[in-house]
């Protein structure tokens, strides 16, 4: 596994639109449909990455807590499923159902959405305000597989809570770290 940091695009960047299939429902979703009243969290994750597996329980907690507070959440898998079949749409359905994801799990087959967001790793988090301007990009917290730091979601949770409370999100942000996105070889 390649330990890859997120690219940390500029705060204030407008969220790129997308129209992708939610594998759990078979329905296609756009960013405008998903957008939350107070904000929107776009997460790039996948099924097989040990970094994502390490934090999945916290993602489920966030997904059960923040939509009721006006923060919409969506997960996108952009990995090349030819070379990584464990990230296939069928496997995505199994993972989402077994873990109880309360947010859409979208498949970016062309990888165009991941490129538009400059996503680099799984997990990679992008939190946008109610005007779809980037206010947070970075890590969930300091926990990584094997470092014995508990998974709390501290960094991302603080940013999401600030949006809910109408406060400014701290610009002091640390990159996420995870497996590189598995880009298709063209």
N, C-alpha and C positions, 0 to 999 in steps of 0.2 A: 504494500500500500504506500502510495506517495503522499507524504505529509505536505499538503498544499494550503497556503493561507488565502483568505479572501482578498479581492483586489482593492477594496475600500474606495469605491467610486465616490465622486464628490457629493457631499450633503447638498440638498436642494435639487438634485437631479429629479426630473419628472419620470414617474413609472412608465416603462414601455407597455403599451397595450398588448394583449394576447387573446387568443381564442383557441382553447385546447380542450380535449376530452377529459372529463372526470371519469376515470376508469371504474370507479365504484358505482356510478349511476348510469354510465353510457351517455350522459348529457354533455354538451359542449358548453364551456363557460368562458365569459370574457372578464377582463379586469373590471370593467364598468359594472357588470352584474354582481361581482363578488365584493366590490368596494364597501368598506365599513363606514359608519357615520363619523367615527372619530379617527379611524386609521385603518391601514391594511398591511398585514404582514405577509410577504411573499418569501417562501422558504424553498431552497433547492436541496432536496434530499434524495435518497434512493434506498433500496431494500438491503443491499449487501454490505454497505460501508460500516465498519466497526465504530466509527465516530458517531454515525447516526443511531446505530443500535444502542450505543452507550447513553444517548439522551432521549430515546423514544418515549420513555415514561413521562419525562418533563414536557415534551411536545404535546402529549395527550392531556396533561394537566392544563397547559396554556390553552389548548383547543377547547377545553371544557369551561374555562374561566373567562377568557377575554372577549369572545364574540358577544356575550350578554352585556358587556361593558362598551360595546361599539367598535371593537377592533376585529375586523374580519381577518381570517387566516386562510392561506392556501399553500399547499405543497406541490412542487413540480419536480418530476423526475425527467432528466434530460440525457441519461446515460445511454450509450450504444448497447442495445439489447442483443445484437448479433454476437458480439464478443462477451457480453455479460448477461446471459439469459435469465439470471436470477433477478434482474431488474425489469423483466418483461411486464406488460400490462396485466397479464393474468396473475403473476406473482405480486404485483402491486395491490391488486384486489385482495388477495389473501392476507397480505401484511396489514393493510388498512382495516380490514374486518377483524383480524385477530387482535390487533392493538386497540381498536376502538377509536380510530381517527374521527374526530368530529368536524373535520375540515375537508374540503375537496382535495383529492390527490390526482393531479393532472399529469398527462404524459406528453412530453415535448419531443415527439419523434424526429422532427427536423433539426432540433437543437437551436433553432432560430431565437427562441425566447431566452434561453440561457445565454446566448451570445449578446442579445440586446441588453440584458441585465449585467453583462460582464461577470456572470457567475463563474467561479473558479473551482469550488470545492463543495463537498457534501459533508456537513451542512453549511449552507451559506444563507444568511438572513438579511432581508431588506425590509425595513419598516418605513411606511409612508404615512404622512398625515392625511387629514380629510381632503386636502387638495392634491393628493397623490404626489407630494414632494418628499424626497428621501430625508428622513430625520435620524435614522440609525441604520448602520450596516456594521456587522461585526459578529462577535462571539455570543453564544448563549451564556456562558460563564467560563470559569477557569478550569473546569473539569475536562479531562481527556482520558481515554482508555488507559488504565494502568498507572495513572498518577495519584490515585488515592484521594483526590479532591472530590467531595460530594457534588452531585449534580443538583443545582438549585435554580438555574435559570436566571441568576442574579442580574446580569448585565442586560439581557433582553427584556426581562420582566420589569426592570427599572425604567427602561425606555418606553415600554408599553403603558406602564402605570402613569408616567409623566403625560403621555398623550391623553389618557382617560381623564386625568385631573386638570388638563388645560395648561400644564407647565411646559417649560422649554426642556427638550431632551438634551442631556449633557453631550457636548461635542467630543468629549474625551472617550474614545471608543477603540477597542482592541480587535484586530482581525480574527475572524473565525479560523479554525484550522481543521482540516479533514482530508478525506481522499479527494484526489483530483477528479473532476468530471471526466467521464470516459467518452471522449470525443470520437466521432466516427472518422475512420481513415478514408480519405477521398482520393 
